[in-house]
Amino acid sequence: MNAPGLRERKRQRMFRTLSDVAVGLFLEKGFDAVSVAEVAAAAEVSKPTLFRYFPAKEDLVLHRIADHEGEAARVAGQGPTPLAALRRHFLAGLERSDPVTGLNDRPDVLAFHALLYGTPALVARLYTHLERSEAALAEVLGGDLEARLAAGQIIAVQRVLALENWRRVAAGERVADVREDAVAAAERGFGVLAAGLPWLAGPGDGEPPSNGEPPGKGEPPSKGA
């Protein structure tokens, strides 16, 4: 893959600068208390220039997680099965305390997540981000209704797992004390997915819940039937 050219590097640098300036102001004063004009002035650009990079005020914050938007779709193709790849990736994220898993207690990460989850406009915009992630994953899984249903379940499980980790850490628990439970919850979540979506799973992709009959037991549905 070719390295980005000078123009693209400058463009990406401007994205980061505008987002960093905006997030700093939002953390200091609150999202609703800061206008787009204030962000532009602090970043020393005009409002029209800012809007060329970020059409909506909320996008200034969501840029921090923009790189993750197509992550599930990219990871799912790494095999040996989509669920095996996604499970492995999520567990690796927990191991390195990737902020996207919620298992991170760095003050700047906690402050950013508090801003994100504590601002209704940002929560609404976050769901748009999740919908795009879901659509990209569904396309990789086949693009039909069955793929879209599967993608919705996978993205939802990852979101709930990350949110539960963040809530515990934000409440004051240490990452070291939460990690074991976070790993067990991830294994359980991906086990449920493997049981319910056997056409995306293989042997050992996850253990189904032990209480009661696992969903999806029996012959995998015929893909595209």
Steps between C-alpha positions, in 0.01 A plus 500: 500500500634838400564761769258795489621803309576839647152637434333204672737522797418869540130421474521232769704731720228765473235245596698408812573861592138612472375199693761538775426870545126436510519210745722706729243781506209260546673330794572835659164672450252234393387403151189719495684803641750522213398631158646399167622858464701464822659180374592663170648803676704282738630295206570818302285405202179642357160341563465403133839326517397311813175390338688371196669250732217439745145556372354461851622615840465145635741370237781696667472256792419183308815548290687351797343163426461536123780249437290232667201547271601230254702297747256210542471466123878495459555253783223259398687404185816396684366153582494217560133597543345846542408440863837346583676806359270747679526314830880486475514872419275601789692287750829648375349845553417411860854376552654830387225713662388645169264790582244368250442199729417730793776341706725801544539729802726769359358835615479638146317189379256508792435870439436442129260213567318706763458775240385254235253299709386799705391719207171401334594652164823302496326176600258548210791563263679194638212282386547633147865391525388155621248470216775564247723242671211255488437565130867451412513173695177378339648560156803287586276224633302479177277805485166318520240514776664219694832686489338823618332321790832340597690829477244669724546234766880511485525879524247501785698242700823694459326826600343350813826336608694826461234707675490262796879519537494881480224528760696292750826684442326839508344402832848463648596135449856430393562360155698215655196403708256522210707323233422140604126568500531690171670204333240257638219726380656524153535122480137462602383764254685347208381158612141617467581637155666174393200297617252729329701559182655159425561589135754763616666276758716193521607257774638687801377842389331546835320306767121540512340588834471199728153579634242345274495404137728722293327690222569385148578140599478258212573531133623844385246682285563492128666833414278705276210254525 
